[in-house]
Amino acid sequence: MDQFLTITAVSGWALPRQWFAEEVATAFPGSQIEVIYPETPEKPEEAEKLLRQYPADLYIGYSLGSLWLLKYKNLLPYSSVKALLAPILSFLVKDGMGGTTSETQLKYLSRILKQHSDKYAGVKKFFAYSDLPFQEKMIEDVPDKEILLRGLDFLKTCRANGGDTKTFLSIVGENDIFIDGDLLKRHIPNLDIVQGVGHAPGNLLKRLAGRLNWKTHNL
């Protein structure tokens, strides 16, 4: 893999773009990184524009970003490397595809966002629940409320299947609170379940770098 690897990373829900870019850079030092945060994830026009604007050697979809990459996988270059971290086929537990979130929980989060004039109230609860370790000051980099609500709608309605992941490396933490790794592995047989790791992207990115021999290559 070329030393000057270009990476397009598709963010998870509500993540500060700068923080996520720093997480990717820590795992892939020396690479050129672009972070995509889909503002209207259900619209193919936006996906076509963003993926055309940021071509890459390596595409990474994290959490919501993994579902987005799967939805628009036909827009990705055949020769590129593609990876899903904390992959989502369906976010909701009722579909039996690895998601652990109930419709009630998703509606509750949407209601908090709609009711509070301060979008940060609901987002902070989500981050505390998710154990995402970025600095408090970066909360201001979280997308606007309407974008967040569209992201929740996308998680509620979008579905993928195991066959969609065949050209992707798929990695999940065994302690991910949003994903039942054992159940997901029934749909993604090559799923890499990392022991002792949760939903946060840092360790998943390190695992991906190891799988791609990135650190060895750059010594």
C-alpha positions as CSV (number, residue, x, y, z in Angstrom):
1,M,0.0,0.0,0.0
2,D,1.3,3.4,-1.0
3,Q,2.9,5.5,1.8
4,F,0.8,8.5,0.8
5,L,-2.5,6.7,1.3
6,T,-5.6,8.7,0.8
7,I,-8.5,7.9,3.1
8,T,-12.1,8.9,2.9
9,A,-13.7,8.1,6.3
10,V,-17.5,8.3,6.7
11,S,-18.4,9.5,10.2
12,G,-20.8,8.0,12.7
13,W,-23.8,9.8,14.0
14,A,-23.2,13.2,15.7
15,L,-19.4,12.8,15.8
16,P,-17.3,16.0,15.6
17,R,-15.6,15.8,12.2
18,Q,-12.3,17.1,13.5
19,W,-12.2,14.5,16.3
20,F,-13.0,11.6,14.0
21,A,-10.3,12.8,11.6
22,E,-7.8,12.8,14.4
23,E,-8.7,9.3,15.4
24,V,-8.2,8.1,11.8
25,A,-4.8,10.0,11.6
26,T,-3.6,8.3,14.8
27,A,-4.2,4.9,13.3
28,F,-2.9,5.9,9.8
29,P,-0.1,8.4,10.4
30,G,1.1,10.2,7.2
31,S,-2.0,9.6,5.3
32,Q,-4.2,12.2,3.6
33,I,-7.6,12.1,5.3
34,E,-11.0,13.4,4.3
35,V,-14.0,13.0,6.6
36,I,-17.5,12.8,5.2
37,Y,-20.5,13.6,7.4
38,P,-23.6,12.9,5.3
39,E,-26.2,15.6,5.9
40,T,-29.0,13.9,4.0
41,P,-27.9,10.3,4.1
42,E,-30.9,9.0,2.3
43,K,-30.2,11.0,-0.8
44,P,-28.1,9.4,-3.5
45,E,-27.3,12.8,-5.1
46,E,-25.4,13.8,-2.0
47,A,-23.5,10.5,-1.9
48,E,-22.6,10.8,-5.6
49,K,-21.3,14.3,-5.0
50,L,-19.3,13.5,-1.9
51,L,-17.7,10.3,-3.2
52,R,-16.8,12.0,-6.5
53,Q,-15.2,14.9,-4.5
54,Y,-13.2,12.7,-2.2
55,P,-11.8,9.6,-4.1
56,A,-9.5,7.5,-2.0
57,D,-7.3,4.4,-1.8
58,L,-9.1,3.4,1.4
59,Y,-12.8,4.0,2.4
60,I,-13.8,3.6,6.0
61,G,-17.4,3.6,7.2
62,Y,-17.9,3.9,10.9
63,S,-21.2,3.1,12.6
64,L,-23.9,5.1,10.6
65,G,-21.1,5.7,8.1
66,S,-20.9,1.9,7.5
67,L,-24.5,1.7,6.6
68,W,-24.1,4.7,4.3
69,L,-21.2,3.1,2.5
70,L,-23.1,-0.1,2.1
71,K,-26.1,1.7,0.6
72,Y,-23.8,3.5,-1.9
73,K,-21.2,0.7,-2.4
74,N,-21.7,0.7,-6.2
75,L,-20.2,4.3,-6.3
76,L,-16.9,3.1,-4.8
77,P,-13.9,2.3,-7.1
78,Y,-13.5,-1.4,-7.6
79,S,-9.7,-1.2,-6.9
80,S,-10.0,0.6,-3.5
81,V,-9.8,-1.0,-0.1
82,K,-13.1,-0.8,1.8
83,A,-13.7,-1.2,5.5
84,L,-16.7,-1.2,7.9
85,L,-16.1,-0.4,11.6
86,A,-18.9,-1.1,14.0
87,P,-20.9,-2.2,10.9
88,I,-24.6,-1.7,10.8
89,L,-26.9,-3.8,8.6
90,S,-30.0,-2.7,10.6
91,F,-29.8,-0.5,13.6
92,L,-33.0,-1.8,15.2
93,V,-33.1,-5.0,17.3
94,K,-36.5,-6.1,15.9
95,D,-34.8,-6.9,12.5
96,G,-32.6,-9.6,14.0
97,M,-29.5,-8.4,12.1
98,G,-27.2,-7.4,14.9
99,G,-28.7,-4.1,16.0
100,T,-29.5,-3.8,19.7
101,T,-31.5,-0.6,19.7
102,S,-35.3,-0.6,20.1
103,E,-37.7,1.7,18.3
104,T,-38.6,3.2,21.6
105,Q,-35.0,4.1,22.4
106,L,-34.6,5.7,19.0
107,K,-37.8,7.7,19.4
108,Y,-36.7,8.8,22.8
109,L,-33.4,10.2,21.4
110,S,-35.3,12.0,18.6
111,R,-37.8,13.4,21.1
112,I,-35.0,14.8,23.3
113,L,-33.4,16.5,20.3
114,K,-36.7,18.0,19.2
115,Q,-37.7,19.2,22.6
116,H,-34.5,20.8,23.8
117,S,-33.5,24.1,22.3
118,D,-29.9,23.1,23.2
119,K,-29.1,20.2,20.8
120,Y,-26.2,19.3,23.1
121,A,-28.4,18.0,25.8
122,G,-29.5,14.9,23.8
123,V,-26.1,14.5,22.2
124,K,-24.2,14.5,25.5
125,K,-26.5,11.8,26.8
126,F,-25.7,9.7,23.7
127,F,-22.0,10.3,24.0
128,A,-22.0,9.3,27.7
129,Y,-23.9,6.2,26.9
130,S,-21.6,5.4,24.0
131,D,-18.4,6.1,25.9
132,L,-17.0,8.2,23.1
133,P,-13.9,9.9,24.6
134,F,-13.5,13.2,22.8
135,Q,-12.9,16.5,24.5
136,E,-15.9,18.5,25.8
137,K,-15.0,21.5,23.8
138,M,-15.4,19.6,20.5
139,I,-19.2,19.3,21.2
140,E,-19.5,22.6,19.3
141,D,-18.4,20.7,16.1
142,V,-21.5,18.5,16.3
143,P,-23.8,18.9,13.2
144,D,-27.0,20.9,13.4
145,K,-30.2,19.4,15.0
146,E,-32.0,18.9,11.7
147,I,-29.0,16.9,10.3
148,L,-28.9,14.8,13.5
149,L,-32.6,14.1,13.1
150,R,-32.2,13.0,9.5
151,G,-29.4,10.7,10.6
152,L,-31.7,9.1,13.1
153,D,-34.4,8.6,10.5
154,F,-31.8,7.0,8.2
155,L,-30.8,4.6,11.0
156,K,-34.5,3.8,11.5
157,T,-35.3,3.0,7.9
158,C,-32.2,1.9,6.0
159,R,-31.3,-1.7,5.7
160,A,-28.4,-3.7,4.2
161,N,-27.7,-7.4,4.1
162,G,-24.7,-9.6,4.7
163,G,-24.1,-10.1,1.0
164,D,-23.5,-6.3,0.6
165,T,-20.4,-6.6,2.8
166,K,-18.5,-9.2,0.6
167,T,-16.0,-6.6,-0.7
168,F,-15.4,-5.0,2.7
169,L,-13.3,-5.7,5.8
170,S,-15.7,-5.7,8.7
171,I,-14.6,-5.1,12.3
172,V,-16.6,-4.7,15.5
173,G,-15.8,-4.7,19.2
174,E,-17.2,-7.5,21.3
175,N,-18.5,-5.0,23.9
176,D,-20.2,-2.7,21.4
177,I,-23.4,-1.5,23.0
178,F,-25.2,-1.0,19.7
179,I,-24.2,-4.2,18.0
180,D,-24.5,-7.9,18.9
181,G,-21.4,-9.2,17.3
182,D,-22.3,-12.9,17.6
183,L,-25.6,-12.3,15.8
184,L,-24.0,-10.0,13.2
185,K,-21.5,-12.7,12.4
186,R,-24.3,-14.9,11.2
187,H,-24.8,-12.3,8.4
188,I,-21.2,-11.4,8.0
189,P,-19.2,-14.6,8.4
190,N,-15.8,-12.9,8.0
191,L,-16.6,-10.3,10.7
192,D,-13.6,-9.6,12.9
193,I,-14.8,-9.3,16.6
194,V,-12.2,-7.6,18.7
195,Q,-12.1,-8.7,22.4
196,G,-12.4,-6.1,25.1
197,V,-13.3,-3.3,22.7
198,G,-16.5,-1.2,22.6
199,H,-18.1,1.1,20.1
200,A,-15.6,4.0,20.1
201,P,-13.6,4.0,16.8
202,G,-10.0,4.3,18.1
203,N,-9.3,0.6,18.7
204,L,-11.3,-0.5,15.7
205,L,-9.1,1.8,13.5
206,K,-5.9,0.4,15.1
207,R,-7.2,-3.1,14.3
208,L,-7.8,-2.1,10.7
209,A,-4.4,-0.6,10.4
210,G,-2.9,-3.9,11.7
211,R,-5.0,-5.9,9.2
212,L,-3.6,-3.8,6.4
213,N,-0.1,-4.0,7.7
214,W,0.1,-0.2,7.8
215,K,2.5,0.2,10.7
216,T,4.9,-2.5,9.4
217,H,4.8,-1.0,6.0
218,N,5.8,2.4,7.3
219,L,8.7,1.4,9.5
